[in-house]
Amino acid sequence: MNPPEPSRHGPAHNPRRGGRGGSRPGPTPPQRQSGRRGPARAEPPTDAPVDPARLAARDVLRAVRDRSAYANLMLPKLLRDRRITGRAAAFATELAYGACRAQGLLDEIIAAAAGRPANEIDGTILDILRLAAYQLLRTRVAPHAAVSTAVAMARTEGGERITGFVNAVLRRVSEKTEEQWIAQLAPTDPIGRAAFTHAHPRWIGQAFADALGAGAAEIDEALAADDARPTIHLVARPGEITGEELALVTGGTEGNYSPYAVHLESGDPGELDPVRDGLASVQDEGSQLVALAALRAPVSGEDGGRWLDLCAGPGGKAVLMGAIAAIDGARLDAVEISTHRAELVRTSVKGLPVAVHEADGRESGLEPGYDRVLVDAPCTGLGALRRRPEARWRKQSSDVAGLARLQRELLDAAIDLVRPGGIVVYSTCSPHVAETIGVVSHAIRKRGGEAVPAGEVLNEVPRAAAGPAGEFVQLWPHRHGTDAMFIAVLRKPE
Ligand SMILES: C[S@@+](CC[C@H](N)C(=O)[O-])C[C@H]1O[C@@H](n2cnc3c(N)ncnc32)[C@H](O)[C@@H]1O
């Protein structure tokens, strides 16, 4: 079997794709490509055995489709169970995550090549076609290897009757580059086109464009960054290790904004000593900035050290706030509605001055008078799609209204719980304006108070102003290399 071949998708940028920039289609050498290439014409399939990496990727696609599994939970377990390591593990990861991210785009191309909608193709065969189409269009894998392994998998699934179909569809897919397929199939309006090109549902492209507002011309860049494999972000635990030390120990690079952030290109963070020893954990740098904003924003009068995290599970921000509370002599209450997630918070805050309460944040029963409250609200998660490969194809625009209602209620409860002159930070890992500016503007209209310019609290972060007067912060993968976190800082009227 051919050894796994690296993707053209690099880690830190959107490295797409051979053929962009006007390379002319042409005959393709059968072996590994470097840089641009023309259409990846497939050789006749041979009866190759299928390697463990492709089988693992196929099984992930199947579990995602069949059982609504999460690819980023399923794959690491499967690799461990099957003892797939090294290059093979990296190849399986690239294929599984890449094909999940690109699913909608791949389905349009497969449908065009098959002459029928993707949802009319048997699911197990569609998984195989997606996997092979991904290899043909977005990696340097030799086309004959992509096709022959797909045909071999199809033979196991459906016998000889299906191999001809799979072979014919993939041959048609391989006759064009990704760019040529996009030119043929993409809608012509700018947002529809950008969404199609960067493999996002249209409504998400529209939500990004709405949130970019005056910056909507960046839509291509924004969706491209959201479609690229993200780097791993670690957070150094304050009081235990500095960001600089963590970067040295792990070979990573220090973050751009958070003093605790370290970025790694790849690898399994669970294998790192500082992570094993509880000195560091995985947390997007944008999430670190949320916790920092909650602790840095100036309260009126003395900070009495009574802090609250109203939506704490699984506990990333509670750990960072709790570690700083330990240094500052403060105490944090952490509320979480889900039993399982409250337990995760309990485990991660052990040894810190944090009390975990399993409760509905809208009626927590906690004594009002907090100096600082963080509402890191449940949301659509549209700002963290790059870290959840299949998520963009599962979410529905109809989820937004119900979440916005819950977000307004949680923010209202937070304002009840904070003392006059105290600070409420409202954040979402979604840039959708109905979940961000819409919720905060509603609270200010209803409850009064002022928005403290979040950009002043996080003055090290450039080009992040959002909202009617630029009073909120909206982070973006393409501008900041973080998830698309929204942050508003409110001070309760005295
Ligand atoms: C965006 S996550 C919070 C992430 C967390 N702050 C962290 O950094 O790890 C939102 C959390 O709110 C919880 N949640 C949902 N509805 C809630 C409610 N009514 N009261 C309290 N927590 C709620 C969800 O279970 C979820 O764990």
The ligand as an ORCA input file, in Angstrom:
! r2SCAN-3c Opt
* xyz 0 1
  C     -20.082     28.050     25.968
  S     -20.243     26.863     27.183
  C     -19.249     27.516     28.460
  C     -17.780     27.211     28.295
  C     -17.005     27.441     29.568
  N     -17.134     28.794     30.051
  C     -15.543     27.115     29.395
  O     -14.728     28.010     29.213
  O     -15.195     25.927     29.435
  C     -21.834     27.134     27.831
  C     -22.183     26.258     28.985
  O     -23.403     26.732     29.521
  C     -24.138     25.625     29.987
  N     -25.546     26.064     30.134
  C     -26.555     26.001     29.241
  N     -27.676     26.516     29.759
  C     -27.374     26.901     31.018
  C     -28.116     27.488     32.061
  N     -29.404     27.779     31.904
  N     -27.490     27.728     33.218
  C     -26.175     27.430     33.388
  N     -25.425     26.855     32.437
  C     -26.018     26.614     31.259
  C     -23.896     24.570     28.950
  O     -24.158     23.287     29.472
  C     -22.419     24.800     28.648
  O     -21.634     23.988     29.450
*
